[in-house]
Amino acid sequence: MNGQTQHHIPVLLEEVLELARGKKRIVDATLGDGGHTRAFLEAGSVVFAIDRDPEAIGRTQARLGMNGIEYHLGRFGDSETISEAMKFEPDFVLLDLGVSSLHLDDESRGFSFREGAPLDMRMNPDRQTRTGADLLNESDEKELVRLFSDYADEPRARRLAREVVKRRSNRPFLTSDDLVGAVRAVLGPRSGPKEFARIFQAVRIAVNEEFDQLERALSGYRNALIEGGVLSVITYHSGEDRIVKQTFRSWAKTCICPTEFPVCACRGKPLGKLLTRKPVLPTEAETTINPRARSAKIRAFQVQSST
């Protein structure tokens, strides 16, 4: 596959390249292992590559070099990062959300529920202090309920939060085994990888403030794009997709005034157009080759052009 590396298969690559057809100045706001960036370079584009993880930037820089790529260490939703991206004057921006395969495969980073893995989950340990273990050990029960409900869509969020609070009173949460034990106590001994993945993902989202970052990034990168530019977002979580869908639909409306307003008092015009009325999903062939792509969805929005 074009753009594939030895370790990593970029998700929805052909669909991304189709959306980026003819684009020359691309922001890859979630560099990861560089699979998408490599494909952009091969297509003749230059890339402003962003990642909050210095290890990710170091790996990709060693493999792809500096020619045609400008690297930026930072969170994609931070104002400083978006300001630097704006100076690049991009005509295409890609946000590939979630966590890379290399993060999941490196047990020391604590993103997986493999036995004995630390409950870390920080994307950038050098700049973040609060780990997944800290979150589980320090959050009050109400905050844990919100976390499991909003980020994991867990119907038994209250029971799970109560179980976490009860268990940590005897022994703090330190490894994946501690959280797996709490999940099994509430969801039953037959609960498995599907349930664990959902709960662990919720903790990771909270530790890295991923939803907050996404909400700030969407309008920031829309403003950074030149006229006619395209913002595309790959999501893996229902909450992420909901944020992107609602934001893009709002931008495409002529009027966003409350229904009780007698006359339009808002911008009075759309900010651009939806390129994906419904999310584009991976093909069966892709999910067969790369099972981690099965929950991926891509949506795209084109900013208003003066022509």
N, C-alpha and C positions, 0 to 999 in steps of 0.2 A: 504494500500500500504506500502511496506517495506520502512522504513526511513521517513515515514510521521509524521509530528508533529501535535500538536493540531491546530496550527495557519497556517501552511505553507505546501504546497504540492510541493516538489522539482520537477522541470521540467525535462522531459526526463530521469527519474531516471533509468528505466530498461535499456535504451540504454547506459547510462553512466556506469552502473554496468557491462554491457557486455564488453565495451571497457576496463574496469579496471579489468577484470577477471584475477586472479592470481597475481595482483599487491599488494605489501605489504607496500610500503612507498609512501604515497599519499600527494600531496600538493593540498589543496582546497584553491585556491587563492582568492575566493570570498565567504567567509563563510556564510554571510547573516544570516538566521535563523537556519542554521546547518542541513538542511534536507539531503543534499548529504553526509556531514561528518558523520552523524549518520549511514547512510547506509554503508559507508566505514568501520566504526568501527564494525558494525554487521557482515561484511564479513571477519573480522579478520585483517584488515589493521591498521597501525598507521598513524596519520594525522598531517601535519603541516598546521594549519588553519590561514588564513590571512583575515583581513578586515580592512578597513580604518575607520569604524564607531565603536567607543568604546561601544556604546549601543548594537550593534550586538554581539560583543565579550562577553560582560557582560551577555546578555540573554542566549547565547549558553553555556557559561561556567557554568552558574547556572543550566542549564538543563542537560548537558552532562558530566560535571565535567572535571577533568584533566587527567584521566586515558586513555592513548593512544593518547592524543591530546597535541600538542604544539601550543600555540596561539601566533600570531604576529599582533600587531596593526600597520598598515601602508598601503600605497597605493600599489597595486600589481605590478605596473610598475616602482616603485622607485628602484634605484640600491641597496640601503641598504636592502630592502625587498627581492629582488632576490638573493642577496649575502647570506642572512640567509637561504633561501630556498635551495640554492646550497649546503650548509653545511649539509642539511638534506638528500642529495643524493636520491632524489625521483625517482621512476620508473613510476609514473603517475602524471600528473598535470591537474587539471580542472579549467577552467575559465568560470564561469557562469555570463555573462555580464548583464548589465541593472540594475534594481533597485528591491529590494525585495518587497514582498506583504506588509510587515509591514511598510516599508517606505511609500508606497502609501496610506495605511490605516491610518497613523498617520498625521492628518491634520496640526499639529504644525510644521512638517518638511517641508511642502510646496512643496511636489512633485506632488500633485494632482491639478486638476482644479475644485475641489469642491468650492462652493460659499464661499467667504471670507477667503480662505486659503492664508497664506502669501507666497509671491514669494521668497522662501528661496532656497531650492533644494540642499543645501550643504550636502555631504555624511558625512563629519566630521566638524561640526561647530567649534570645538575647535582648529582646525588647518587651517581652511579656513576662509577668511574674506569676499570674494566677493560672494554675493548672486545673485539669479536670478533677483531680483529687481535692484541690482547694475548694472548688465550686460545690462538690458534693458534701464536703465536710463543714462548710461555712454557711451555705445558703439556708434561710429559714424554710419551713415547710411550705409556706404559701408560694415562695419563689420557685421551689422545686416542682410544685404542682403546675405552675405556669410553664415551666421549662418542658416538662414531660407532655403536657397537653398541647402547647403551641408548636413545639419543635419536633415532637415525635408522634403527634396525633394519637396519643395513648388514652383510651377510654378509662383506664384504671389509674390515671395519673395521681389521684389523691392517695390511693392505697400504696402506690409505689413510693411516693414522697414520704409517706408515713413510715414505710419500711426502711428507707434510707436513714431517716432520722433515728429510728430505733436502733439500727445496727451500728451507726457511727457513735452512739453513746457508749458502746462496749469496746469498739475498736475502729479507728479511723479507716476510711477508704483509701487504699494505696495502689492496688493493682486491679486489672480487669476482672480477676476472680471475684473481688468484692462486689462489683457492680453486677456481674453475671449472677451471683448468689442472690442478690436482692431482687433481680428481675424474675428469676425462677421461683422465688418465694411467693411472688404476687401473681405471675402469669402462669405458673405451674411448671412441674419438672420436665414437661415435654417441650417447653419453649426452647427455641434454637436460634440458629444464625439470623433468620429473618427478624425476629424480635430483638435480638441483641444489636443487630446493625442499626435498627431504628432508634433505640435508646442511646447507644453510643454516639450516633450521629447528632442527636439532640444536644448532648453534652458538648461535643465539638463545636457546634454552631454557637452555643452560649459562650464558651471559652474565648472564641475568636471574634465574637460580636458580628457574625457574618450577615445577619439580616440588616443590622444598622449600617454596615458597610455598603451593602447592596443598595439600600434606599438612597444613601448619599451619592453613590456612584452613578446611578442611572441619569439623574438630571445633570450631574457634572460632566459626564462624557457626551451627553446630547449637546451640551453647550460647547464642548471642545471640538466637536466635528465641524468640518467645513460644510457649506450648503450642499445638499445632496448626499452627504455622508450617511453611513449605515452603522447602527448600533445593534450588535447581535449578542444574545445571552443564552448560554447553555445552562440549564438547571437540572438538578437531580432530586429535588425535594419539593413537595407540594406547596410548602410555604414560600419558597423561593419563586416558584412558577407563578403563584398567585400575585406576588408583589410585581413581577415583571409584566404579567398579563394586564393587571389593572392600571399600571402606570402607562404602558404603551397605548391602551385603549383610551385613556384620558387624554393623552397627547394628540391622538388622532381625531378628537371631537372638535367641532367648530365652536361649541359653547359648553362651558363647564359650570355655569351659574346654577344655583339651587332652583328647583322647579317653581318655587313661589316668587321668584323675581319677575316683575312684569316685563322688563326689557333686559337685554343682555348687557352685563356690566363687566364681563371678563375680556379676554383677549380677542374674542370674536372670530377666531380663525384657528384651524388646526396647526400644530407645530410640525407636521409631517404626515407620513402615511405608514400604515402597517404593511409590512411585506409578508407577514405570516398571519393570516386570519385565525388559523389554528396552529398549535405547535407542531413542528416537524419532528418526527420520531426516528430512531435508528431502524434500519432494515433488519429483517430476521438474520440475514447473512452477517451483518455487523455484530449483533448480539451473540451469535454463535461463536465468532472469533474472539470477541471481547465481552464477556458476560457483564462486566462493570458498566457497560453502556446501556443496559436494559432500562434504566430509569431516566435516561437523559431525554431532554426536550430542548429544542432551540426555537427562539422567537427573535424576530428582527424588525427594526423600525428605521425608516429613512427620514432624516430631518428635512425640513422644508427647503426646496430649491427655489431660487428667484426666477428660474427659466421655466 
